[in-house]
Amino acid sequence: MDEQLSLYLNKKLKAVYFFLLKMGAIKEDAEDIVQETAFQFVQYLDTLQEEYVDAWLYRVAINKYYDSLRKVFRVTYSRNTRFE
């Protein structure tokens, strides 16, 4: 990855991180989600259209955040459910 793309990605991922915090993610979860989003970005770099990169980064991060919430809800719900 060239220097210009790396600087651009770091700037956008920082914005995504703060957006996740505003949505209610805790610091550690936001960091994990940003790291996973960056990894997925590198995997799909060749297929992404340049004008949609910002939207793509946010959408992937938001989906990962929602997935983490669903996972926490499932675990919490299953632990608190009583079978009679």
C-alpha positions as CSV (number, residue, x, y, z in Angstrom):
1,M,0.0,0.0,0.0
2,D,1.5,3.4,-1.0
3,E,2.0,6.2,1.5
4,Q,-0.8,8.4,0.3
5,L,-3.4,5.6,0.6
6,S,-2.1,4.7,4.0
7,L,-2.5,8.3,5.3
8,Y,-6.0,8.4,3.8
9,L,-7.0,5.1,5.4
10,N,-5.6,6.2,8.8
11,K,-7.6,9.4,8.6
12,K,-10.8,7.7,7.7
13,L,-10.4,4.9,10.2
14,K,-9.9,7.5,12.9
15,A,-13.2,9.1,11.9
16,V,-14.9,5.7,11.9
17,Y,-13.5,5.0,15.4
18,F,-15.0,8.2,16.8
19,F,-18.3,7.5,15.0
20,L,-18.4,4.0,16.7
21,L,-17.8,5.6,20.1
22,K,-20.7,8.1,19.4
23,M,-22.9,5.1,18.6
24,G,-22.2,3.6,22.0
25,A,-19.3,1.2,21.4
26,I,-16.8,0.9,24.2
27,K,-13.2,1.9,23.4
28,E,-11.9,-1.7,23.1
29,D,-14.8,-2.8,20.9
30,A,-14.4,0.2,18.6
31,E,-10.6,-0.5,18.3
32,D,-11.3,-4.1,17.4
33,I,-14.0,-3.2,14.8
34,V,-11.7,-0.6,13.2
35,Q,-8.9,-3.2,13.0
36,E,-11.2,-5.7,11.4
37,T,-12.6,-3.1,9.0
38,A,-9.0,-2.1,8.0
39,F,-8.2,-5.8,7.3
40,Q,-11.3,-6.3,5.3
41,F,-10.5,-3.1,3.3
42,V,-7.1,-4.4,2.4
43,Q,-8.7,-7.7,1.3
44,Y,-11.2,-5.9,-1.0
45,L,-9.0,-3.0,-2.1
46,D,-8.9,-4.1,-5.7
47,T,-12.7,-4.4,-6.1
48,L,-13.7,-1.2,-4.4
49,Q,-14.7,1.9,-6.4
50,E,-12.8,4.9,-5.3
51,E,-15.9,7.2,-4.9
52,Y,-17.5,4.7,-2.5
53,V,-14.6,4.0,-0.2
54,D,-15.8,6.2,2.7
55,A,-19.3,4.8,2.6
56,W,-17.9,1.3,2.4
57,L,-15.7,1.8,5.5
58,Y,-18.6,3.2,7.5
59,R,-21.0,0.5,6.4
60,V,-18.6,-2.4,7.2
61,A,-17.8,-0.9,10.6
62,I,-21.5,-0.3,11.5
63,N,-22.4,-3.9,10.4
64,K,-19.6,-5.3,12.5
65,Y,-20.7,-3.2,15.5
66,Y,-24.3,-4.5,15.1
67,D,-23.0,-8.0,14.9
68,S,-21.1,-7.6,18.1
69,L,-24.3,-6.2,19.8
70,R,-26.3,-9.2,18.6
71,K,-23.6,-11.6,19.9
72,V,-23.7,-9.9,23.3
73,F,-27.5,-10.0,23.4
74,R,-27.5,-13.7,22.5
75,V,-25.0,-14.5,25.3
76,T,-26.8,-12.4,27.9
77,Y,-30.2,-13.6,26.9
78,S,-29.2,-17.3,27.0
79,R,-27.5,-16.9,30.4
80,N,-30.6,-15.2,31.9
81,T,-33.2,-17.5,30.5
82,R,-34.6,-20.1,32.9
83,F,-35.9,-23.3,31.6
84,E,-38.7,-24.8,33.7
